[in-house]
Structure formats: C-alpha cells, structure tokens
Amino acid sequence: MPQEFSHPPTNQPSTPSVSRSGNSSSAGSETDNSQRATADSNTLSPAESLQLNQRMCDKAAECWFLTGATASGKTSISIEMARHLNAEIISLDSMAIYREMDIGTAKPTVQIRRQVPHHLIDIVDPDKMYSVNQYRDQALKKIDEIRDRGHEVLFVGGTALYLKTLLRGMFHGPPADWELRKEIEAELAEMGSDFLHQRLAMVDPISADLLHPNDHRRIIRALEVL
C-alpha cells in the first residue's frame, strides 16, 4: 500500500518512492481558480497568503507522487502506475521542463509520452528563466484540467524543491526585481563573494550566518527582499 504523509521526505531515496496524502474523492469538486489566485498572490497580506498556500497544498496533497533520483527506474514504474490509476503524469523535474535538453536528464521519450499523457515537459527554451513559482502555478492549473477529465494526477520526478513547494507552500515575499538583481550581480563581479556576504551580514546577520559566501543565488535573493 502507498505510504501516506503530510510533508515530503527530507532525504531523497535512491529507489523510487510512491506516496499519497488525502482523499481523491473530493479533489474533483475543488475547482477554485488557481491561476487567478496565484497571479494575485503578490498583493495579498501575509495572513491571506498563508490561507492561499494552505488551499494549494491541500489540492496537491490529493495527488499521487512517485519520487526518486535520476535513472532510478521511475519512468517504467510511472507508466504502469498511471495505467492502473487511470492517471495523467505531471513532471516533477526541473530539467525536463527545458526543450532540447534530453541528454543527461532521463526525460521520458516521445514514444513513452504517447502511452500516457505527460505534462510540463519541453515547455521552456534553455535560455529562458523559469521559477518555482511559475512551476507551481502551472502544475496547479494542470491538476484542475486533469481532474476535470475525470483522471487521477500522478507527479513523477526528483526535484525536491518542486515537491516541497507543492506540499508545503511558498515563502510570502516580493516578486523578483530583475534590475536590482543585475545591480547586485555587478557588485558581486566587481567586489567578490566575501564582500557581498559581509553586506548581507550587516543587514541580516541571521541569514548571513546560514549562507555560505559562495551561495550567490540565495545571498542575492536575501538582499533583494530586504
């Protein structure tokens, strides 16, 4: 029997892990407009954002999840599971979203995708930015579409950030400020990692203590939201 859980596992298994939380009998009736709600999420108060996060997490928790490391056998298992469950598959892989990136990603082949409907594969060009927020919004929209067709939803992949976002929600904070990021990146290129880390320590010592000076992406984001 599948294991039930409320939160994703902290350690990714070396073999595929099947999990489900919730009761699918009520999932089809919950058809709130996820796309509209998520589009407006940046204007919500923290309390409203928490409520929205909970509704989205509840919706995702009604789905099936097959997780595991790359090349651990998920694809073959997922096809059998999808047939047994009458499910459609949503990719839970941050590399499979990119077109023309087939080598090294273990992306399901076109032939496999013809056997069972797959979603969120080959949707972004490799030179384009794609955030976890965009993934969440599109995944929740796909859940509604699949449920409307009377099918179960099976997420398959190994990107822990995507899994955690769907089941635990997202941080309530401002959207990306690309101009500010460019300014901080230019400062990083000129002054170096230690300087940027020390700058963060001056305004947010707790975050700075948690981040390595070479963790540029998270340091830049921390400075961006202050």
FENZILIN-V440055 format. One line per field, one symbol per residue. ss: DSSP state (@ for helix, = for strand, . for the rest). psi: psi as a letter, one per 40 degrees, with the letter a starting at -180 (. if undefined). A space follows every 50 residues. Layout:
ss->???
psi->???
This chain:
ss->..=.............====...@@@@@@....@@@@@@.@@@..@@@@@ @@@@@@@@@@@..====......@@@@@@@@@@@@.=====......=.. .........@@@@@@..==....=.......@@@@@@@@@@@@@@@@@.. .======..@@@@@@@@@.........@@@@@@@@@@@@@@.@@@@@@@@ @@@.@@@@@@.....@@@@@@@@@@.
psi->iihiidiiidhhieiihhiihahededdegfigddddddedeeiiddddd ddddddddddeeiihhiiihfeedddddddddddefiihhhfhededhie gdheefhhiddddddhhiifhfehideiihidddddddddddddddddef iihhhhaehdddddddeeaihhiiihgddddddddddddddidddddddd dddgdddddehidegddddddddde.
